[in-house]
Amino acid sequence: GRAADKLFSLSGLFAVRKPKGPTSAAVLNLLKERLLAEAGVQTNGNKRNQVLKIGHGGTLDSAATGVLVVGIGKGTKMLGTMLAGSKKYTAVGMLGKATDTLDATGKVTEEKPYDQVTKGDLENVLQKFTGDIMQVPPLYSALKKDGERLSTLMKRGEAVEAKPARPVRVYSLSLQQFQPPLFTLDVECSGGFYVRSLVNDIGKELSTCATVQELTRTKQGPFTLEEHALHEDKWTIDEIARSLEHCTALLPGEPSRKKLKTEHPGETAVICE
């Protein structure tokens, strides 16, 4: 039908607003199911189902919300540029507690006093984490060892060694609010950066500990949360078509046929066909 033809003609990049709770892959699967159902395409044993290419350009933690860039059709070939591009986050950290996941979903592994920390202390420490820095990725992450995610291995109770520190870039880092034990940061960073690791490292630098309570990605590449990210009620063929048209102007020309490199080989754009 017409809806199916329109769906399979969609091509490019757009952004959705990821809700808190599901994984980025689960959001992608839900989006795909919605679109195929709207188009009236049966998903069981139907070859057309294999033709719908859809993917996302960079995992957001399950507990995080915000911009998730999605590629559809030929747009999936452009997702690599999203991994390497800059991202902006708003993070709420909590002083005095550390968890195994470095966020509120994990088990508390340490508690320390934080009464001595002042707003000035926190602002001074942020300067140490601005610019080109070395960062150790969290053990609970989408990075892989022998083809399996570190987070999957950790949940199975297997011993996992931390990945070595790697170079990342922080373009800007500012303190927006300080109401102990909570503090709010705005971060703009390169691909491969983990805000959870940043907050954990800030806690250590302040001679206490800290963990992420809330995390929102407000921008990825040229896509912003306010302007471009589609709410769940707008995950329809027509709304996505409009969004693709609107977002074309944000993107560079056709991607080259060469394989796009990301800054960190452990990162991959997730594509399902």
N, C-alpha and C positions, 0 to 999 in steps of 0.2 A: 504493500500500500504506500500511499504518499508519505505517511509518517516514517515508515521504514526507509524509504528512499532518502528522505531528508536526514535521518539519523546517520545513515552510512555515507552521506556526502559531507558530514561535518569534519572539519580539519583545522587544527591550530592549537593554541594554548589559551586556557582560561583559568580562573581561580574559584575554589569553593571555600566556604567557611567550615573548617573541621570542628565538630562539637567535642566536648570533653567526654572521654570514656573509650570509644572504639579506637582501634589501631588505624593508621593511615591506609593500610591495605584493606581493612574492613569497610572504610568509608568509600574507597574506590569500587569495591565489589557491590556495595549498596547502590552507588550511583549508576553503575553499569546495569544492574538488575532493573532499576527504575526506568532507565532509558529504553531497554529492550522490551519491557512490559508495555510502556506507552506506545512503542512502535508496533506492538502486536506480534513480536518475534518470539516464537517458542524456543526455549533455551535447551531443551532436551534433544540431542541428536540432530540439531539443525545446523547446517554448515554455515549459514549466514552469521550465526553467533560467533564463529571463529574469525570472521572478518572484522568485527568491531574491535579496533585497537584502542586501548585506553590505558593511561599510566599516570603516575605522579612523579614530580621532580624533587623529592626530598622528604624523608620521613619526619613526621611530628610525633613526639611521645604521646602515648595513649591519654595521659592526664593533661596534655596541652591542648589548646584551642588555637584557632586562627587560620591564616592563609595557607591553603594547600594548592599548589599549582598543578593543574591537570592537563595532560596532552591527549588529544583525540585524533585519530587518523594519522596523517603525516606529522602532526604536531608532536607525536611521541618521539620523533627523531630530534626534537629541539629541547627535550627535557634535560639533557646533559648540561646545557648552558645555565639552567636554573640551579643545578648543584653547585656550580662554581661561582655563581653570582652572590651579591651581598644580601643579607637578611637582617630584618629588624625584629626585636623582641621586647616585650614588657614582662619583667619577672618580679614576682613577690618572693623574697627570701625570708627565712626565719632563723634568727640567731639562737645559739644554745643547744641545738639538736642536729645530729647527723643520722642519716639512714643509709641502708645498703644500696638503695637505688638512686640516692642523692635527691629524691623528691618525696612528696607527702605520701606516695603509694607504698613506700618501703617500710622495713622494720627499723626501729630506732636502734642504732649501734653505739651511740655515744651522747652524753649530755654534759654540757659545761656551762659555768656562769658566763654571763654576757653583760652584766651591769656596768662594767668598766668601759664599754664601747660607746664613744660619742659620735655625733653626726660628723664632726671634723675628722675623726679617726677613719670613718668609713669613706669619706670623700678623698682623703689622702691615699688610702689603699687602692682606690679605683685607678689612680694614675699608674700604678704598677702593672695593671692589666689592660692598658691601652696601647695600641700599636701592634708591632709584630711580637708575639709571645709564643712560648712552648706550652702545650696543654696535653695532659693525659686524658684520653676518653674514658667515660664511665664503663664499669664492667657490665652493667645493664644497658646494652646499646644494640643498635642494628648492625654494628660491625660484625664481621664473620671470622670464624676460625674453622678451617677444614670444611667450608661450605655451610656451616651452621651459625646462626646468630649467637653472639655472646650471651644475650639475655635468655635465649632458649636453654643454653648449656647451664647457666646459673640457676634457672628455675628447676632444672633436673638434679641440682645439687652437685654438679661436676665441678672439679677444681679448674678455675680459669685464671690465667695470668693476665695482669693489666697490659694493655698495648703500650708500646713505648710512647713517650711524649712526642708530639709532632707540631710543626709550625702552623699557627693560625694567625689571623689578623683581626684586630678589634679597631674599627674605624672611629667609633665613639662609644662612650660609656658614661652615664650620668645617673646621679641619685635623684629620684623624683620625690621620695617620701621616706621619712624615718620615724617610726613609732614603735620603739623597742617592744617585743623582739622582732617586729616586722620591718622590712625595708623594701622599697620598690626601685627597680633599676630599668633604664632604657638602654638597650644594647644594639649597636649595628656591627655586624661581624661578617667574616668570610664564610665560604662553604667549609664544612667539616668541623665547625665550632659547636661546642656543647655548653649551653647556659648552665646546666646542672653542675658541670665541672667547675665553671667560673664561680658560682655561688659557694660551692664546697671549698674552693681555694681561697676565696675571700674570708671565709670563716676561720680557716687555719692561719691566715696572715694576721688576723685580729686576735690571735691566741684564744680563740673559742672554736665553735663549729657552726655550720649553717647548712640549710637545705632549702630547696625550691618548694614553695607552697602552691604557687600558680604560675603558669607560663602561657603567654599568648604571642604567636608570631603575627606581627602587625604589617610586615612587608616581606615579599620575596621577589628579588629582581625588581621589575617595574610594577608588580601587582601589589596593591595595598588592600588591607582589610576593609576599610571604609568604602572605598570606591569600586573595587572589582570583585570581591569575594561573594559568591552567590550563597544565600541562605538555603537551607534544605528544602523549603517550600518552592524554590525556584530551580530545582534540579529537573528541568523539563527540556525537551528538544528545542522548543522555540526560544526559551530564555538563554540556553547555552549558545544557540545560533546568534542571538543578539550580542551576547557577551563576546563571542569569538570575533564578531565584526568590530566591536568597540575596542577590543584588545589588540587587534592587528597593528594599529598605529604605535603601540608600545614596544613592538618587537623589532629586532634588527632584520635584515634581508634574509633570503633563503639560507638555511644552514648548509655548510659544505658537506660533501658526501663522506669526508674523512670522519673517522670515529672521534666523537667529542671526548676530550679528556677532562676529568674533574681534578680538583686539586689533590684529592685523596683517593687512592685506588680502592679503599674499603667501601666507598659510597657508590650506590647504584641507583639509577632511576628505576622504579618498579613499574613494569609494564605487563598487563595481562591481556591475552588475546582470547 
